[in-house]
Amino acid sequence: MRLAGKVAIVTGAGSGMGRSIATLYAKEGAKVVVSDINIESANATVNQITSTGGVAIAVVANVAKEEDIQNLVDTTVNAYGTLDILVNNAGIMDNFEPVADIVDEKWERVFAINTTGPMRAIRKALPIFLEKESGVIINIASVGGLFGSRAGAAYTASKHAVVGLTKNVGFHYAIKGIRCNAIAPGAVKINIGNTINQPNEFGMQRSAIGQGINPKAGEPEEIAAVALFLASEESSFINGTVVTADGAWTAY
């Protein structure tokens, strides 16, 4: 078991990649805190884990709220005594709005969930990691954080910020035994598309240009496998970088 004895938080773990990461971590021996804004979805993931002998609890959290982040980490430590792995997976799409059409409210909401949430979770977890001089942080970025043509302005900027945050944290805390990496998935068969409503026609048209060269959509389990590698000691020399998992989409 590659994560035996470890304690992990996975945000947005009620479905999709988060659920796949949480269940795989539990299978590999970790005690998992399943966090999601929807408690029913989180409980469903916990039930899936415990039904096969894994250990997990559900904690409802809106990652855009500082008090929910505080409670999430505090509950984890109260339940399991520590924290070893933090996976910042929760995120939302925009409506493909280009800059000319984005409104402040949408921009701020996308950043609050996609960028500020991970920053706050990292900030809360770091004292635990620093005390024992070990810890792993995995941020779910996106190929939209590497290129400018995969989404609207808000999502693209927010995921670029996650990439920068990942590199900064990885560099600063490497000397303290802490690793921080990101995964940049391409198109994956998950329900993040449900956060899109009334897509912007111009932005959608521009973003669709690169879709024709996408070899295929990935499965959430394929991203979970990357997250397991980055959480394990097998990736001990990988820090402050981004692993692209997109089936060669961006290799074109």
C-alpha positions, 0 to 999 in steps of 0.5 A, a space after each residue: 500500500 503506497 499511502 499506508 498510514 497517511 491522512 489525506 484531504 481531497 476537496 471536491 471529492 463528491 464526484 468526478 476526479 475528486 471521488 476517484 482520487 479519494 477512493 484510490 487513496 483509501 484503497 492504497 491505505 490512506 485515511 481520507 477526508 472527503 470534502 464537498 459543498 454537497 454533503 450527500 455527494 460527499 457521503 456517497 463517496 465515503 460509503 463507496 470507500 467504507 464498503 470496501 474496507 477503507 477509512 473515510 469521513 465526510 466534511 461539507 465545505 465551500 472552499 470559497 469560505 475561509 471558515 469552511 477551510 478552517 473547519 475542514 483542516 481542524 476536523 481532519 486533525 481532530 479525527 485522525 491526529 494529523 494531515 499528510 496530503 492535501 489535494 485541492 481539486 474543487 473548481 468551477 468553469 466559467 461560461 467561456 466569457 472573453 474579457 469584454 463580457 466578463 462581469 466582476 461578480 463572475 470573475 471574483 467567484 471563479 477566482 474565489 473557488 479555483 485560486 483563493 480556496 487552494 491558497 487558503 487550504 495550503 496556508 492552513 495546512 502548512 503549519 502542520 507540514 512545517 512542524 513535522 517537515 513533511 507534507 504533500 500538496 497537489 493542486 488540480 490545475 488545467 491545460 487551461 492554465 497552460 494555454 489561452 484557448 481552452 476556456 473563458 478569461 476568468 477560468 484561464 486566469 484562475 488556473 494560470 494563477 494555480 500554476 504560479 502558486 504551485 511553483 511558488 509554494 514548491 520552491 519556498 518550502 522544498 527545504 522544509 520537506 514539503 512538496 507542491 505539484 499540480 496536475 493539468 488535466 485535458 478534457 476529462 469525463 466529469 461533471 464540471 461542465 454542469 457549472 457552465 450555463 448560458 455559454 458566451 457564443 463568441 468565447 465558446 466559438 474561439 475555445 472550440 478551435 482546439 477541440 478538433 485535435 483532441 485525441 480523446 477525453 480522459 477518465 477520472 481514474 486516469 487523473 487519480 493515478 497521477 495524483 497517487 503517484 504525486 502523493 507517494 514517495 515514488 515522486 519524492 524528487 518532483 516538486 514545484 511543477 505541473 504534470 500534464 495529463 491530456 492524452 497528447 492534446 497539447 502536444 500538437 
